[in-house]
Amino acid sequence: MSGKKSLIIVAGICLLLVGIIILNPFMQQNSPTNKEENNSENKNNSEEENNSESASPNSFFINNWGNANHEVTVELLNSKNNSVFSESYTSVPGETIEDQFPVTPVTGGQVVVTLDNNITRTQPVSEDLTDLVLYIDIDMIASSPLDLTTVLP
């Protein structure tokens, strides 16, 4: 009789372990903690999508990733290299400045960005960039403290 009891107990433990292994992924997927994490991830993804969708054409963002204030001059040149927009901004660490060009960039034009009257980067405006969104990143990489990235809206 004790042999049968031992066999039943071992079989019960095996069934319990198999049940835990099978039900574990289901339990994790429906746990309140996981739902909060999923909601948080979905909320963050929605915010990122909304931010990229809310960026209107012909706008630019100055992101200061460093730890010092910088003067940033943004200039838009037309196809004849005449300035049609020039504005200087004081960029504070951890802050993003958003602004728009008052005119649509034209093919053959350029966006010229100057950091602290010292470092200049130029972004040519090609046919597919006439409705551009420009990201100006400062101090993201110490060896290259000014970076320009264009995005199509």
Order of alpha helices (4+ residues) and beta strands (2+ residues): alpha-alpha-beta-beta-beta-beta-beta-beta-beta-beta
